[in-house]
Amino acid sequence: MAHIAYEVWKPSPRSLAIVQLANSICAEYAAQGYDLTLRQLYYQFVARDYLPNSQRTYKQLGSTIDRARKAGLIDWAYIVDRTRNLMGLPVYDSPAALIDELEDSFHMDLWVGQEFRVEVWVEKEALAGVVSRAANSRGVDYFSCRGYVSQSELHSAALRHRQYERAGQSVVVIHLGDHDPSGIDMTRDMQERLRLFGARTLVRRIALNLDQIVQYEPPPNPAKLTDSRAKGYIRSFGASSWELDALNPDTLHKLIADAVDEHIDAHSYGSRAWQQKAHREQLAKVAANWDAVTDLLSRL
């Protein structure tokens, strides 16, 4: 655990209570293998009726969490920023270390021979960690749209989907976005532009939908009146909107997994998964016996 103090802070009783609840929430999710963005943590406070849902409250929580982390009161690993990351080349102490890592990194295309080819697209980069866990568990590619998808990226996607279609597969994009004027419209926009570029892709929105809002009761926000699509949205759904971040990560994982599973041929998928497992075991043997492998290679 990374509780590292960089400055002294004596929180008020209310601030201390917020820190204690934040630690409890984060520990709960860490036990399930999740870290949280500040926005996701905030919505857990709102869902527990501990904080009102407002931009002012969100900023106040952010300030409190920031001070608590610098004072060593909250584990630095609990809260992440998924939109800013250092990029670089991986390094290894030996070829054996690389091969050992490759055991888990070796992936076959488990969707070869399937009737469908599925991709998962999510509106927000901040939710990529949750989406990747669900998608990777089924060998599915995923994509963070960051709002409306750029023309270049959507054109590239259409070309990719057309390749799958030529191989005899039907492409399904599982889409997750906010339930607000633009978030709803993004699903339509993806479908129309993919078709414009010649792909027969089916874009299937699985979240956030009204039935899930009724079931899970995420905290509402005012609809964004400055959005050019606000009037049509309000006519259809009323004056409230809801963010995808407010759903529990486990709920999002299950929604994605269930949607993907509907398109899997279990027999074909299982056969490819078995081959993948066998290849990984071979890599593990090579890494464990690297000295013998190099000795053999030196004799060739």
C-alpha positions in Angstrom: 0.0 0.0 0.0 1.4 3.4 -0.9 0.4 5.8 1.9 3.2 8.4 1.5 3.0 11.7 3.4 4.5 14.8 1.7 2.9 17.4 3.9 1.2 17.9 7.2 -2.6 18.3 7.2 -5.0 18.4 10.1 -8.4 17.8 8.6 -11.7 19.0 10.1 -14.0 16.3 11.5 -16.1 16.5 8.3 -13.0 16.2 6.0 -11.8 13.3 8.1 -15.1 11.6 7.7 -14.9 12.1 3.9 -11.3 10.6 3.9 -12.5 7.6 5.9 -15.4 6.9 3.5 -13.1 7.4 0.5 -10.7 4.8 1.9 -13.6 2.4 2.6 -15.0 2.8 -1.0 -11.6 2.5 -2.6 -10.6 -0.6 -0.6 -13.9 -2.2 -1.5 -13.1 -1.8 -5.2 -9.4 -2.6 -4.9 -10.5 -6.0 -3.4 -12.4 -6.6 -6.7 -9.4 -5.6 -8.8 -10.5 -2.0 -9.7 -9.0 1.4 -9.2 -11.2 4.5 -9.5 -11.0 7.9 -11.2 -11.9 10.8 -9.0 -15.2 11.1 -11.0 -16.1 7.5 -10.2 -15.3 8.0 -6.5 -17.4 11.1 -6.4 -20.4 9.3 -7.8 -20.0 6.6 -5.1 -20.4 9.4 -2.5 -23.4 10.8 -4.3 -25.0 7.3 -4.7 -24.6 6.8 -0.9 -26.4 10.1 -0.3 -23.3 11.5 1.4 -22.8 14.4 -1.0 -25.2 16.4 -3.2 -24.6 16.1 -6.9 -23.2 19.5 -8.1 -20.0 20.7 -9.8 -19.1 22.7 -6.7 -19.3 19.6 -4.5 -17.2 17.6 -7.0 -14.5 20.3 -6.9 -14.6 20.3 -3.1 -14.2 16.5 -2.9 -11.3 16.7 -5.3 -9.6 19.3 -3.1 -10.1 17.1 0.0 -8.9 13.9 -1.7 -5.8 15.8 -3.0 -4.9 17.0 0.4 -5.5 13.6 2.0 -3.2 11.9 -0.5 -0.4 14.4 0.0 -0.8 13.9 3.8 -0.5 10.1 3.5 -4.1 9.4 4.4 -5.2 7.8 1.1 -3.3 5.2 -0.9 -1.8 6.8 -4.0 -2.7 3.7 -6.0 -6.4 3.9 -5.2 -7.2 6.8 -7.6 -5.9 7.0 -11.2 -5.9 9.4 -14.1 -6.5 7.3 -17.2 -6.1 10.2 -19.7 -2.5 11.0 -19.0 0.2 8.3 -19.2 3.9 8.2 -19.8 4.7 6.1 -22.9 7.9 4.3 -23.7 9.6 1.0 -24.6 9.5 -2.0 -22.1 12.9 -3.1 -20.8 14.0 -6.5 -19.5 17.0 -7.9 -17.6 17.2 -10.9 -19.9 15.5 -12.7 -22.8 14.1 -15.2 -20.3 12.3 -12.3 -18.5 10.7 -11.3 -21.7 9.6 -14.8 -22.6 8.2 -15.3 -19.1 6.1 -12.1 -19.6 5.0 -13.3 -23.0 3.3 -16.3 -21.4 0.4 -14.0 -20.3 0.9 -11.6 -23.2 0.5 -14.2 -25.9 -3.0 -14.0 -27.4 -4.6 -15.7 -30.3 -7.5 -14.3 -32.2 -10.3 -16.2 -30.4 -12.9 -14.8 -32.8 -11.6 -16.6 -35.9 -14.3 -18.8 -37.3 -17.0 -17.0 -35.4 -20.2 -15.7 -37.1 -19.8 -12.3 -35.4 -16.9 -10.0 -34.7 -17.5 -7.8 -31.7 -15.8 -4.6 -30.6 -16.6 -2.5 -27.4 -16.6 1.3 -27.8 -16.9 3.6 -24.8 -17.5 7.3 -24.8 -15.0 8.2 -22.1 -11.3 7.5 -21.8 -11.7 7.5 -18.0 -13.7 4.3 -18.2 -11.2 2.4 -20.4 -9.8 0.5 -17.4 -13.2 -1.0 -16.6 -14.0 -1.7 -20.2 -10.6 -3.2 -20.9 -11.0 -5.8 -18.1 -14.3 -7.0 -19.5 -13.2 -6.9 -23.1 -9.9 -8.6 -22.5 -11.5 -11.4 -20.7 -13.3 -12.4 -23.9 -10.6 -11.5 -26.4 -12.5 -8.5 -27.7 -11.0 -5.3 -29.0 -12.1 -2.0 -27.3 -11.9 1.6 -28.1 -12.2 4.9 -26.1 -14.1 7.3 -28.3 -13.4 10.5 -26.3 -16.7 11.9 -27.3 -17.7 12.0 -31.0 -15.4 9.8 -33.0 -13.1 11.6 -35.4 -13.7 11.2 -39.1 -10.3 9.6 -39.6 -10.8 7.0 -36.9 -14.3 6.2 -38.0 -13.2 5.7 -41.6 -10.4 3.4 -40.4 -12.9 1.4 -38.3 -15.2 1.1 -41.4 -12.3 -0.3 -43.5 -11.5 -2.7 -40.7 -15.1 -3.9 -40.4 -15.3 -4.4 -44.1 -12.3 -6.7 -43.9 -14.2 -8.8 -41.3 -17.3 -8.8 -43.5 -15.2 -10.1 -46.5 -14.1 -12.9 -44.2 -17.7 -13.8 -43.6 -18.3 -12.2 -40.2 -21.0 -9.7 -39.1 -19.6 -6.9 -37.1 -21.2 -5.6 -33.9 -20.0 -2.6 -32.0 -21.2 -2.5 -28.4 -21.4 1.1 -27.4 -21.5 2.7 -23.9 -22.1 6.4 -23.4 -23.7 9.0 -21.1 -27.4 9.4 -21.1 -27.4 13.1 -22.1 -28.1 14.9 -25.4 -24.7 14.2 -27.0 -24.2 10.8 -25.4 -27.4 9.5 -26.9 -26.7 11.1 -30.3 -23.3 9.5 -30.5 -24.7 6.0 -31.0 -26.7 7.3 -34.0 -23.8 9.2 -35.4 -21.5 6.1 -35.3 -24.0 3.9 -37.1 -24.7 6.4 -39.8 -21.1 7.3 -40.6 -20.0 3.6 -40.6 -22.7 2.9 -43.1 -21.7 6.0 -45.1 -18.2 4.5 -45.4 -19.5 1.2 -46.6 -19.5 -1.0 -43.5 -22.7 -3.0 -42.5 -21.7 -2.7 -38.8 -24.5 -2.9 -36.2 -24.0 -0.4 -33.4 -25.7 -1.7 -30.3 -26.0 0.7 -27.4 -26.0 -1.3 -24.1 -25.5 1.6 -21.7 -26.6 4.0 -20.4 -30.2 3.4 -21.1 -33.5 4.3 -19.3 -34.2 0.8 -18.0 -30.7 0.9 -16.3 -31.4 4.3 -14.9 -34.6 3.0 -13.3 -32.8 -0.2 -12.1 -29.6 1.3 -10.7 -30.8 4.8 -9.9 -27.6 6.7 -10.7 -27.7 10.4 -9.5 -29.1 12.7 -12.2 -27.6 15.9 -13.6 -29.4 18.8 -15.3 -29.5 18.3 -19.1 -26.8 20.5 -20.8 -29.0 23.3 -22.2 -26.0 24.7 -24.1 -25.9 21.4 -26.1 -27.5 21.9 -29.6 -29.3 18.6 -29.1 -30.8 19.6 -25.7 -34.3 20.5 -26.9 -34.9 17.2 -28.6 -33.4 15.3 -25.7 -35.6 17.1 -23.2 -38.7 16.4 -25.3 -37.9 12.6 -25.2 -36.4 12.2 -21.7 -37.0 15.2 -19.6 -34.7 17.7 -18.1 -32.3 15.3 -16.3 -29.2 13.5 -17.7 -27.0 10.7 -16.3 -23.3 9.9 -16.6 -22.0 6.4 -17.3 -19.3 6.9 -14.6 -22.0 6.7 -12.0 -22.6 3.0 -12.6 -20.7 0.5 -10.4 -17.7 -0.9 -12.3 -19.0 -4.5 -11.6 -22.3 -3.5 -13.2 -20.5 -2.2 -16.3 -18.4 -5.3 -16.5 -21.5 -7.5 -16.4 -23.3 -5.5 -19.0 -20.4 -5.8 -21.4 -19.7 -9.5 -20.7 -23.4 -10.4 -21.1 -23.6 -8.5 -24.4 -20.4 -10.1 -25.8 -21.5 -13.6 -24.7 -24.6 -13.3 -26.8 -22.4 -13.3 -29.9 -20.0 -16.1 -29.0 -20.1 -19.6 -30.5 -18.8 -21.4 -27.4 -17.4 -24.5 -29.3 -15.2 -22.6 -31.7 -14.2 -20.1 -29.1 -13.3 -22.9 -26.6 -11.2 -24.7 -29.2 -9.1 -21.5 -29.9 -8.8 -20.8 -26.2 -7.4 -24.3 -25.6 -4.8 -23.7 -28.3 -3.8 -20.4 -26.8 -3.4 -22.1 -23.4 -1.1 -24.8 -24.9 1.1 -22.2 -26.5 1.4 -20.2 -23.3 2.5 -23.4 -21.5 5.3 -23.8 -24.1 6.5 -20.3 -23.5 6.6 -20.9 -19.8 8.7 -24.0 -20.3 11.1 -22.0 -22.5 11.5 -19.3 -19.9 12.0 -21.8 -17.1 14.7 -23.6 -19.1 16.4 -20.7 -20.7 19.9 -21.8 -19.8 19.3 -25.1 -21.6 17.8 -23.3 -24.6 20.8 -21.0 -24.9 23.1 -24.0 -24.5 21.3 -25.8 -27.4 21.4 -22.7 -29.6 25.2 -22.3 -29.0 25.7 -25.7 -30.5 23.8 -25.0 -33.7 
